[in-house]
Amino acid sequence: DLVPFEVDIPAPQPAPIGPLPVEQQRTILAVATEWASHHGGISTLNRELCGALAALGHTVMCLVPEASELDVNDAKGVSVELLECPRSVGVDGHPRFLLCMPEHLDAEPELVIGHDHITGIYARALAERFGAKYLHFLHTIPQENEGLKSPHGDTPRDVMDGEIKMENQLLLAGSADLVVAVGPRIQKYFLWEAVEPPPVTVLIPGLNPDLLTLVPDHKTLQVNSCLMSGRMEDAGVKGGLLACDVIKMVANEREWGSGQTPVMVMRGFTKAKANAEFAKIGDFASYSQFVHLRSFSTDPVKLRQGYLNTALIIMPSVAEGFGLTGLEAIAAGVPVIISASSGLAEYLLDPSLNQGLNPALVLPCIAPVTLDDASNRAVWAEKVDAALFDHAVSFERAASLRNALKARLTWDNAARKLSADFHGL
């Protein structure tokens, strides 16, 4: 008989309820590339944070290049005013942010939020224009990321790209009134390089409320599959080779029952470039028996089905600033194994950050990527095999981990902490 998976889960401190006192409420302008998440995790974080800040009583506006009626209404539903950049002949793309003048806003912002180099340079200029304090969000570790990326085409990457982008990041962040690092790992790398930085705080994203409503059931799984997702144009950074080698090892190293041989779905390829993108991993013919490729998608129906149809989600990134993919898997209640070289892993392993989360819930979910190749594969294969061989235990652990983090990782908590951090500015 199956022994129930039981661990002692310390209860986190009760969270405050309701809006902040009026004197702590601010008028905030977030500068983002989009409202919906068509291009990745930064958009998701910005949208969830804006809604959580508005729920605390802050007046929140979000400036984007294009705002559809659907987006405007969706933002209005969480008390956020979504604004489309003004237009001018010959001004296209992100420079349109700079066309925003005080008369385009219903309220004068006291705080302006910018995200990395993507919107930060424009948000910083707008903060100066409006006489507002500037909050600069760090989502990446450029000095690490650039060195791990594959070259595009036949032109080799400049090995100094990482330093150039790091110096640009330090310059922009150094002009902020508050730097907000997404996760502890990004904070550490920033402080390692920064000289006399402004105040720095850490934001831990909340669990996705929509994913928390999912009820995965291992008894309904049709295929014994695991899922890896991410932009596969940089499959090397995402750990694509490790993932392919591991699923092949797991499939080959035991005799699986009929219909239970594991396969892996890799989601995130560009349809027109999939051959070239996988070629950076290896010869697809060597893995095609166990690896199924899917194109990148933001279709919520496909993504939802992906969570409900898989026995395991893996995030084997060589390096990951935070790891929203892993966090979303936890929110969905699906078993997960993530890279130890990620901000999410650091959070899960550090009791000073996670309010005493029980290690028994966490250790089976984290695997190394810094050992030699054979050792990395061996550890990952052992953990993946365990999850795919005994669904009952792995899903029970996943449910316990989600339950333990529900009260810890909420967007309300994240917004309250950030509000306290910028209150004194």
Secondary structure, DSSP 8 states (H G I E B T S, - for coil): -----------------S---GGG--EEEEE-S-SS-SS-HHHHHHHHHHHHHHHTT-EEEEEES---HHHHHHHHHTTEEEEE---BTTB-SGGGGGG--GGG-SS--SEEEEEHHHHHHHHHHHHHHHT-EEEEEE---HHHHHHHS--STTS---TTHHHHHHHHHHHHHHT-SEEEEESHHHHHHHHHH-SS---EEEE-----TTGGG----GGG-SS-EEEEES-GGGTTTTTHHHHHHHHHHHHHSS---TT---EEEEEEE-GGGHHHHHHTT--GGGTTTTEEEEE----HHHHHHHHHT-SEEEE--S-BSS-HHHHHHHHHT--EEEESSBHHHHHHH-HHHHTS--HHHHGGGEE-SSS-HHHHHHHHHHHHHHHHH-HHHHHHHHHHHHHHHHTTS-HHHHHHHHHHHHHT-
